[in-house]
Amino acid sequence: MSFSYPSDNFDYQLLDTGAFQKLEQFGPHRFCRPAPQALWPKSLPASEWKKAEGEYKYFKGKDTGGEWKIPSSLPENGWQIKFQNLVFKVQPTGFGHIGLFPEQAPNWLWIIDQLKQLNGKEIKVLNVFGYTGASTLAAASAGAHVTHLDASKGSVNWARENLELSGLGDRPVRWIVEDAMKYMQREHRRDNKYDAIIMDPPSFGRGPKGEVWQIEDKLSEFMEACQNILNDSPAFLLFTTHSPGFSSLTLENMLKTYLPSTQKGHFETGEMFIPDTSTGLHLPNGFFCRYRANARG
Ligand SMILES: C[S@@+](CC[C@H](N)C(=O)[O-])C[C@H]1O[C@@H](n2cnc3c(N)ncnc32)[C@H](O)[C@@H]1O
């Protein structure tokens, strides 16, 4: 398995982890957020942790749902950070997020690589549960026709802004604010097909009309919907999760069971992580399963 982390040319750094917290640098601003998986002690001195401008804390006795303590000096409309040629706006949001999932960085490069290997062939990529669009930007930057779908209008607008900031505003990207299942079932009825799907389903979510997404209840139906809208020979699939119990082997088993078209290609699975620059430890952050039709990469 090759899953090295591309730390160079990235204005993000995981500075330290431990005592169930992580210390992160997003461009010029430093944050402290919960990391329930950081079971070991912190490595940097308290003076470094105190430099965090913003801190997100779970409500007492809970491991989800919490609140930010942020100084008024932070830019109200966010700020920009770069990953290679891509530019992302970041800012603290609900659920303790900052608008970017840095553990996905190796996958952004993998997406670009898959597309480069198609030697200019134009393909249709669906990025479902696309959030602020990092994977959409990666795919669009490498020449794909991308459909970016998310239930949240705010996230879709943020993704559009990121595409513009990255100088990719002229790329063929369709923006869809919809419930994932509803959209995919409609695409099936219209007989619209895709060559690749990027999917990062949350544990729980809601569509714009309150449609409930609960991963354990919906994943089989979701896989069937993927099969129905995929071409006979998909170019690639990227499937990631952050849900407890959904390991990389579970993801691979789901793809192999529900997507018979993947019999022809190659699978790669593993655990996503972010390297902690002070200890050299890898902070675990979910699982991936990647499928590609071609032999290398
Ligand atoms: C884990 S985030 C995805 C992160 C993204 N793939 C990335 O790497 O930046 C989950 C996203 O799913 C969206 N979502 C939740 N329920 C949904 C639903 N029923 N249909 C479509 N999107 C949904 C949320 O709005 C959120 O943006």
The ligand as an SDF file (V2000), in Angstrom:
LIG
                    3D

 27 29  0  0  0  0  0  0  0  0999 V2000
  -17.9040   14.1460    5.8000 C   0  0  0  0  0  0  0  0  0  0  0  0
  -18.5260   15.5450    4.9440 S   0  0  0  0  0  0  0  0  0  0  0  0
  -17.7760   15.2010    3.4160 C   0  0  0  0  0  0  0  0  0  0  0  0
  -16.3480   15.7430    3.3150 C   0  0  0  0  0  0  0  0  0  0  0  0
  -15.8490   15.9290    1.8850 C   0  0  0  0  0  0  0  0  0  0  0  0
  -15.9800   14.7070    1.1080 N   0  0  0  0  0  0  0  0  0  0  0  0
  -14.3900   16.4160    1.8790 C   0  0  0  0  0  0  0  0  0  0  0  0
  -13.4710   15.6070    1.7970 O   0  0  0  0  0  0  0  0  0  0  0  0
  -14.1810   17.6290    1.9810 O   0  0  0  0  0  0  0  0  0  0  0  0
  -20.2110   15.0850    4.7520 C   0  0  0  0  0  0  0  0  0  0  0  0
  -21.0800   15.9750    3.8450 C   0  0  0  0  0  0  0  0  0  0  0  0
  -22.2900   15.2500    3.5680 O   0  0  0  0  0  0  0  0  0  0  0  0
  -23.3420   16.1850    3.4280 C   0  0  0  0  0  0  0  0  0  0  0  0
  -24.6210   15.4540    3.6090 N   0  0  0  0  0  0  0  0  0  0  0  0
  -25.1550   14.9750    4.7460 C   0  0  0  0  0  0  0  0  0  0  0  0
  -26.3320   14.3400    4.4890 N   0  0  0  0  0  0  0  0  0  0  0  0
  -26.5220   14.4090    3.1600 C   0  0  0  0  0  0  0  0  0  0  0  0
  -27.5480   13.9400    2.2840 C   0  0  0  0  0  0  0  0  0  0  0  0
  -28.6060   13.2770    2.7330 N   0  0  0  0  0  0  0  0  0  0  0  0
  -27.3960   14.1570    0.9590 N   0  0  0  0  0  0  0  0  0  0  0  0
  -26.3190   14.8460    0.4770 C   0  0  0  0  0  0  0  0  0  0  0  0
  -25.3250   15.3240    1.2670 N   0  0  0  0  0  0  0  0  0  0  0  0
  -25.4310   15.1170    2.5880 C   0  0  0  0  0  0  0  0  0  0  0  0
  -23.0590   17.2340    4.4860 C   0  0  0  0  0  0  0  0  0  0  0  0
  -23.6920   18.4650    4.1550 O   0  0  0  0  0  0  0  0  0  0  0  0
  -21.5180   17.2970    4.4610 C   0  0  0  0  0  0  0  0  0  0  0  0
  -21.0790   18.3530    3.6360 O   0  0  0  0  0  0  0  0  0  0  0  0
  1  2  1  0
  2  3  1  0
  2 10  1  0
  3  4  1  0
  4  5  1  0
  5  6  1  0
  5  7  1  0
  7  8  2  0
  7  9  1  0
 10 11  1  0
 11 12  1  0
 11 26  1  0
 12 13  1  0
 13 14  1  0
 13 24  1  0
 14 15  1  0
 14 23  1  0
 15 16  2  0
 16 17  1  0
 17 18  1  0
 17 23  2  0
 18 19  1  0
 18 20  2  0
 20 21  1  0
 21 22  2  0
 22 23  1  0
 24 25  1  0
 24 26  1  0
 26 27  1  0
M  CHG  2   2   1   9  -1
M  END
$$$$
